[in-house]
């Protein structure tokens, strides 16, 4: 049995994910010491709670048994919030199986007293989707280990930034009339994210939950069509016209979701398959063990919309995953990259300090756009979506805050040093790899030089053709972006924008 006092150290695998990123600060608020596992610790370094004295951020990977076992040392309980379902993993079920086996073994080796796992609802049968089968299988793999496992099974989680909520939001907001698959009539029992977090933390303090499996959900049983209608009402939108048809397969549904929402087809397909399965609680024992005010769907949707309007989205599904490797773009040692690196560098000098310019620079993307030729950026995003990429639909988690690991349209934030630098790596479909860097340097006269650097590592002949094809657009898009930053910052331009060679600046 795990220690339930607040001196216990709690391990969180999946701390950079949607649920994990919300669970960690709440555990800290409750007085626990927390070890947060991350493949890219920099993704947590700028969070408001990153410097909490009770928090230790550890580098590790559930697919690396050595690093996982080392990270679990001294922990009395562990949360397992890992899921490999993303576009970069070919067989997420196999990956999840291996990761769960590693977790069960490492937890036993380190004397962990309890594993708490968030799984998915759905009754086991031949029709259960591959995604939900995998979530069930992970629970079984964990249970085969020596450490007792508490499993919480949830259907759709309603909260600002969750993948399921974002699919619902974009479909309703963008489509006043919809031809939908039959799964819009499938019964489901959603749950608000704050209720999920209450149950997760409560399992640490309730010995009766150890080794048990619980279904969690609010009291209502609805279908997806009813959720759409409730969302439209809460968002102040006209009633949507919804026409279910029998011929839309999960594959076709996934492409439809891919084009209309920020969710890529590789992720949309398993989610769409899961929507065809009834996901209803079969028992409600946990409500007696861990009582709380369960939000109904309308209140959960209302709270999620309020969080979005107030720019208080703590975590988002789009920020999950590893930061793309961008070491090849570091000047001075490109030889290992396997080819020539092409660079476009431009500068502008503004009558302002770096701190006065930073807010305008850090606000790029999302609803603000890219300050110049936004129609071209949108065209590039649309083309990317057609080829299965992430496109511009992802936007950004927050209009002003920006952290390492954040998604920024079709870029990923690699690093941020306010008010000095912003480093982005491309995640759009490209015949190569690309980064976009911004550096702010204060000059002797008090002005600020804003240096913008685009680097591209082509892949084969197609990569070379691509670079030379887009070069003419750089001449006005990138220079226009620099002028746009100056205008947004409301600062006078003293020099530029102009193209420069980096060697001239050394």
C-alpha positions in Angstrom: 0.0 0.0 0.0 1.5 3.4 -0.9 2.1 6.2 1.6 -0.8 8.6 1.6 1.0 11.4 3.5 2.0 14.5 1.6 5.7 13.8 2.1 5.5 11.0 -0.5 7.1 11.6 -3.9 4.7 11.1 -6.8 5.9 10.2 -10.3 4.1 11.5 -13.3 4.8 9.8 -16.7 3.3 12.0 -19.4 3.8 15.3 -17.6 4.0 17.3 -20.8 0.7 15.9 -22.1 -2.8 17.4 -21.8 -3.8 15.7 -18.5 -0.3 15.5 -17.1 0.4 19.2 -17.5 -2.7 19.9 -15.4 -2.1 17.2 -12.8 1.4 18.2 -11.8 0.5 21.7 -10.5 -2.5 20.3 -8.6 -0.4 17.7 -6.9 2.1 20.4 -5.9 -0.8 22.5 -4.6 -1.9 19.5 -2.5 1.5 19.3 -0.9 3.1 16.4 -2.7 6.6 16.1 -4.0 6.5 15.4 -7.7 8.9 13.9 -10.2 7.8 14.9 -13.7 9.1 12.7 -16.5 9.8 14.3 -19.9 11.7 13.4 -23.0 12.3 17.1 -23.5 12.6 18.8 -20.1 12.7 22.2 -21.8 9.0 21.8 -22.5 8.3 22.1 -18.7 11.1 24.7 -17.9 9.0 27.8 -18.6 5.7 26.6 -17.0 4.5 28.8 -14.1 5.1 25.9 -11.7 8.5 24.8 -13.1 10.5 26.2 -10.2 8.3 24.9 -7.4 10.6 23.6 -4.6 8.6 20.3 -4.4 9.1 19.6 -8.1 11.9 17.6 -9.8 11.8 17.5 -13.6 13.7 14.4 -14.9 14.7 13.5 -18.4 13.6 10.0 -19.5 11.6 8.0 -21.8 9.2 5.1 -21.1 10.7 3.3 -24.1 14.1 3.5 -22.4 14.0 1.1 -19.5 17.2 2.4 -17.9 16.1 6.1 -17.8 12.7 5.1 -16.6 13.9 3.0 -13.7 16.3 5.7 -12.7 13.6 8.3 -12.7 11.3 6.2 -10.5 13.8 5.9 -7.7 12.3 7.0 -4.4 8.7 7.3 -5.7 5.8 5.8 -3.7 3.1 6.1 -6.4 3.1 6.7 -10.2 0.7 8.1 -12.7 0.8 6.6 -16.2 -0.6 9.1 -18.7 1.3 7.9 -21.8 -0.3 7.4 -25.2 1.7 6.9 -28.4 -1.2 7.7 -30.8 0.4 10.4 -32.9 1.3 10.8 -36.6 5.0 9.9 -36.0 4.3 6.4 -34.7 3.5 3.7 -37.2 2.1 1.1 -34.8 0.9 3.0 -31.6 -0.5 -0.2 -30.1 2.8 -2.0 -30.1 4.6 1.1 -28.9 2.1 1.5 -26.0 2.4 -2.2 -25.2 6.2 -2.0 -24.9 6.0 1.2 -22.9 3.5 -0.3 -20.4 5.7 -3.4 -19.9 8.7 -1.1 -19.2 6.6 0.9 -16.7 5.4 -2.2 -14.9 8.9 -3.6 -14.6 10.6 -0.3 -13.5 7.9 0.4 -10.9 8.3 -3.1 -9.3 12.1 -2.7 -9.3 11.8 0.6 -7.4 9.2 -0.5 -4.8 6.4 1.7 -6.1 3.2 1.0 -4.2 0.6 2.0 -6.8 0.2 2.8 -10.5 -2.7 5.0 -11.5 -3.6 4.7 -15.2 -6.2 6.8 -17.2 -7.7 4.5 -19.8 -10.7 4.6 -22.1 -14.3 3.4 -21.8 -15.6 0.8 -24.2 -16.8 -2.8 -23.8 -14.4 -5.5 -25.1 -15.8 -7.1 -28.2 -15.0 -7.6 -31.9 -16.3 -4.2 -32.8 -14.2 -2.2 -30.3 -11.9 0.2 -32.1 -8.2 -0.3 -32.4 -7.6 2.8 -30.3 -9.9 1.7 -27.4 -8.5 -1.9 -27.6 -5.0 -0.5 -27.2 -6.1 1.5 -24.1 -7.6 -1.6 -22.6 -4.5 -3.7 -23.4 -2.2 -1.2 -21.8 -4.2 -1.6 -18.5 -3.8 -5.4 -18.7 -0.1 -5.1 -19.3 0.3 -2.9 -16.3 -1.8 -5.3 -14.2 0.4 -8.2 -15.1 3.2 -6.5 -13.2 3.8 -6.8 -9.4 2.6 -3.3 -8.6 -1.2 -2.9 -7.9 -2.8 -0.7 -10.6 -5.8 1.6 -10.3 -7.5 2.1 -13.7 -9.9 5.0 -14.4 -11.8 4.5 -17.6 -13.1 7.7 -19.3 -15.0 8.5 -22.5 -14.7 12.0 -24.0 -13.0 14.5 -21.7 -14.5 17.9 -22.0 -12.1 20.7 -21.3 -10.4 23.6 -23.1 -7.6 22.2 -25.3 -8.5 18.5 -25.2 -8.5 16.8 -28.6 -12.1 15.6 -28.3 -13.3 19.0 -27.4 -11.4 20.7 -30.2 -12.9 18.3 -32.7 -16.4 19.1 -31.4 -15.6 22.9 -31.3 -14.3 23.2 -34.8 -17.0 21.0 -36.4 -19.7 23.1 -34.8 -18.1 26.5 -35.3 -17.1 26.0 -38.9 -20.0 24.0 -40.3 -23.5 25.4 -40.1 -24.7 22.3 -41.9 -23.1 18.9 -41.7 -23.5 15.6 -43.4 -22.3 13.3 -40.7 -21.6 9.6 -40.1 -23.9 7.3 -38.2 -21.7 7.6 -35.1 -23.3 10.9 -34.2 -26.1 8.8 -32.7 -23.8 6.6 -30.6 -24.3 6.9 -26.8 -21.5 8.3 -24.8 -20.9 9.5 -21.2 -18.4 12.4 -21.2 -16.7 13.9 -18.2 -15.3 17.3 -17.4 -11.5 17.6 -17.1 -11.7 19.0 -13.6 -13.6 16.0 -12.5 -11.0 13.7 -14.1 -8.3 15.5 -12.1 -10.2 15.2 -8.9 -10.5 11.4 -9.3 -6.8 11.1 -10.3 -5.6 12.8 -7.2 -8.2 11.2 -5.0 -6.9 7.8 -5.8 -3.7 8.6 -4.0 -5.6 9.2 -0.8 -8.2 6.4 -0.9 -6.7 2.9 -0.2 -10.0 1.3 -1.4 -9.1 2.3 -5.0 -5.8 0.3 -5.1 -5.9 -2.5 -7.6 -9.4 -1.6 -8.8 -10.9 -0.5 -12.1 -13.5 2.3 -12.2 -15.7 3.9 -14.9 -15.8 7.7 -14.6 -18.3 9.9 -16.2 -21.0 12.5 -15.5 -24.6 11.4 -15.0 -25.9 12.1 -18.5 -25.8 9.7 -21.4 -25.8 11.7 -24.7 -24.8 11.2 -28.3 -22.5 13.3 -30.4 -25.3 15.0 -32.1 -26.7 16.2 -28.8 -23.3 17.4 -27.8 -23.1 19.4 -31.0 -26.4 21.0 -30.3 -25.4 21.9 -26.7 -22.1 23.4 -27.9 -23.9 25.6 -30.5 -26.2 26.9 -27.8 -23.4 27.6 -25.3 -21.3 29.3 -28.0 -24.2 31.5 -29.1 -24.4 29.9 -32.6 -27.5 29.3 -34.7 -28.9 25.7 -34.5 -26.7 23.4 -36.7 -28.3 21.3 -39.4 -27.0 17.7 -38.9 -27.8 15.0 -41.5 -26.5 11.5 -40.6 -25.8 9.2 -43.6 -24.8 5.5 -43.6 -21.9 5.6 -46.1 -19.3 7.7 -44.3 -16.7 5.2 -43.1 -14.2 5.9 -40.3 -11.5 6.5 -43.0 -13.7 9.1 -44.8 -14.7 10.6 -41.4 -11.0 11.0 -40.5 -10.3 12.9 -43.7 -13.3 15.1 -43.0 -12.1 15.8 -39.5 -8.6 16.4 -40.8 -9.8 19.1 -43.2 -12.1 20.9 -40.8 -10.3 20.7 -37.5 -6.7 20.9 -36.4 -6.5 17.2 -35.8 -4.4 15.4 -38.4 -5.8 12.4 -40.3 -3.4 10.0 -38.5 -4.9 10.9 -35.2 -8.4 11.6 -36.4 -8.9 8.1 -37.8 -8.5 6.1 -34.6 -10.6 8.8 -32.8 -13.3 8.5 -35.4 -13.3 4.7 -35.1 -13.7 5.1 -31.4 -16.7 7.3 -31.8 -18.7 4.4 -33.4 -18.4 2.5 -30.0 -20.9 3.1 -27.2 -18.8 4.5 -24.3 -21.1 4.4 -21.2 -20.2 3.7 -17.6 -21.1 0.2 -16.5 -20.7 1.0 -12.8 -20.3 4.1 -10.6 -18.6 2.9 -7.4 -16.0 5.7 -7.5 -18.7 8.3 -6.9 -19.2 7.0 -3.4 -15.5 6.6 -2.7 -14.5 10.0 -4.0 -17.6 12.3 -4.0 -17.5 15.5 -6.0 -19.7 17.9 -7.9 -19.9 16.2 -11.3 -20.3 18.7 -14.1 -23.0 17.9 -16.7 -22.0 18.3 -20.3 -23.5 21.8 -20.6 -21.6 23.2 -17.7 -18.4 21.5 -18.8 -18.7 23.0 -22.3 -19.5 26.4 -20.8 -16.5 26.3 -18.5 -14.2 25.2 -21.4 -15.5 28.1 -23.6 -15.0 30.5 -20.7 -11.4 29.4 -20.3 -10.7 29.9 -24.0 -12.3 33.4 -24.0 -10.2 34.4 -21.0 -7.0 33.0 -22.5 -6.6 30.5 -19.6 -6.0 27.3 -21.5 -3.5 25.5 -19.3 -2.6 22.7 -21.7 -3.6 21.6 -25.2 -3.4 18.3 -27.1 -1.4 20.1 -29.8 1.5 20.6 -27.4 2.0 16.9 -26.8 4.9 15.1 -28.4 8.7 15.6 -28.7 10.3 18.8 -29.8 11.7 18.2 -33.4 15.5 17.8 -33.5 17.0 21.0 -34.9 20.7 20.5 -34.0 21.5 20.5 -37.7 20.7 24.2 -37.9 23.2 25.3 -35.3 26.0 27.3 -37.0 29.5 26.1 -37.0 29.0 22.3 -37.0 26.6 21.3 -39.9 28.8 18.6 -41.3 26.9 15.7 -39.7 23.6 17.0 -41.2 24.5 15.3 -44.5 24.1 18.2 -46.9 24.3 22.0 -47.5 22.2 24.3 -45.3 20.5 27.2 -47.1 20.0 30.4 -45.2 17.9 33.5 -45.6 18.8 36.2 -43.0 17.2 39.6 -42.6 17.4 42.4 -40.1 15.6 45.5 -39.0 16.6 48.1 -36.4 13.8 49.6 -34.3 13.8 52.6 -31.9 12.9 50.5 -28.9 14.3 48.2 -26.3 14.1 44.4 -26.8 11.5 44.2 -24.0 9.3 46.7 -25.9 9.5 44.7 -29.1 9.1 41.2 -27.6 5.3 41.1 -27.1 4.7 41.8 -30.8 7.2 39.1 -31.8 5.9 36.5 -29.3 2.3 37.0 -30.5 2.9 35.8 -34.1 0.7 33.0 -35.4 -2.8 31.9 -34.4 -5.4 34.7 -34.7 -2.7 37.4 -35.0 -1.2 35.8 -38.1 2.2 36.4 -39.5 1.9 40.2 -39.9 2.2 40.2 -43.7 0.8 38.2 -46.7 -1.4 36.1 -44.4 -3.2 34.8 -47.4 0.0 33.2 -48.6 0.5 31.6 -45.2 -3.0 30.3 -45.3 -2.5 28.9 -48.8 0.6 27.1 -47.6 -1.3 25.8 -44.6 -4.1 24.6 -46.9 -1.7 22.8 -49.2 -0.1 21.2 -46.1 -3.5 19.9 -44.9 -4.2 18.4 -48.4 -1.0 16.4 -48.1 -1.8 15.2 -44.6 0.2 17.8 -42.7 -0.8 19.9 -39.6 -1.6 23.1 -41.5 -2.4 26.4 -39.8 -5.5 25.1 -38.0 -3.6 24.3 -34.8 -3.1 28.0 -34.1 -1.5 28.4 -30.7 -2.5 27.6 -27.1 -2.3 31.2 -25.8 -2.3 34.6 -27.5 0.6 36.0 -25.5 2.3 33.2 -23.6 4.8 31.0 -25.5 6.7 28.0 -24.1 9.2 25.5 -25.5 7.2 22.6 -27.1 4.2 24.8 -27.9 2.6 24.3 -31.3 2.5 27.5 -33.4 0.5 26.9 -36.5 2.7 24.5 -38.5 5.8 25.3 -36.4 6.9 23.9 -33.0 8.6 26.1 -30.5 12.1 24.7 -29.8 13.3 27.4 -27.4 12.3 30.7 -25.9 14.5 33.3 -24.1 12.4 36.4 -23.3 13.1 39.0 -24.6 16.1 37.8 -26.6 15.2 34.9 -28.9 12.5 32.7 -30.3 13.5 29.4 -32.2 10.9 27.5 -34.3 11.1 24.2 -36.1 8.9 23.4 -39.0 6.3 20.6 -38.7 4.6 21.1 -42.1 5.2 18.6 -45.0 8.5 19.5 -46.5 11.2 17.9 -48.7 13.7 18.6 -46.0 13.9 20.3 -42.6 13.4 24.0 -41.8 13.8 26.3 -38.8 12.9 30.0 -38.2 14.8 32.0 -35.7 14.4 35.5 -34.3 17.1 37.2 -32.2 16.7 40.6 -30.4 19.9 42.5 -29.6 20.1 45.9 -27.9 22.4 48.3 -29.6 24.7 50.9 -28.0 22.3 53.7 -28.8 19.4 52.0 -27.1 17.7 50.7 -30.3 17.1 47.0 -31.0 18.2 44.9 -33.9 15.7 42.2 -34.8 17.5 39.4 -36.8 15.3 36.9 -38.6 17.0 33.7 -39.8 15.4 31.0 -42.0 17.4 27.8 -42.5 16.6 24.9 -44.7 18.2 21.4 -45.0 17.0 20.0 -48.3 16.2 16.3 -48.9 17.4 15.3 -52.3 16.7 17.1 -55.6 13.1 17.9 -54.6 14.4 19.8 -51.6 16.6 21.9 -53.7 13.8 22.7 -56.2 11.5 23.6 -53.2 14.1 26.0 -51.8 14.7 27.9 -55.0 10.9 27.9 -55.7 10.1 29.7 -52.5 13.0 32.1 -52.4 11.2 34.8 -54.4 8.4 34.8 -51.9 10.9 35.3 -49.0 11.9 38.7 -50.4 8.6 40.2 -49.5 7.1 37.8 -47.0 10.0 37.8 -44.5 10.7 41.5 -45.0 7.0 42.3 -44.6 6.9 40.2 -41.4 9.7 42.4 -39.9 7.9 45.6 -40.8 4.7 44.0 -39.4 6.4 43.4 -36.0 7.5 47.0 -36.0 4.0 48.2 -36.7 2.5 45.8 -34.0 5.0 47.1 -31.5 4.2 50.7 -32.6 7.9 51.5 -32.9 9.8 53.5 -35.5 12.1 51.7 -38.0 15.6 53.2 -38.0 17.1 50.8 -40.5 15.9 48.0 -42.8 14.5 45.6 -43.3 17.4 44.4 -45.3 18.9 41.0 -46.3 22.3 40.3 -44.7 24.9 37.7 -44.6 25.5 36.3 -41.1 29.2 36.6 -41.6 28.7 40.4 -41.8 27.3 40.4 -38.3 30.1 38.6 -36.6 
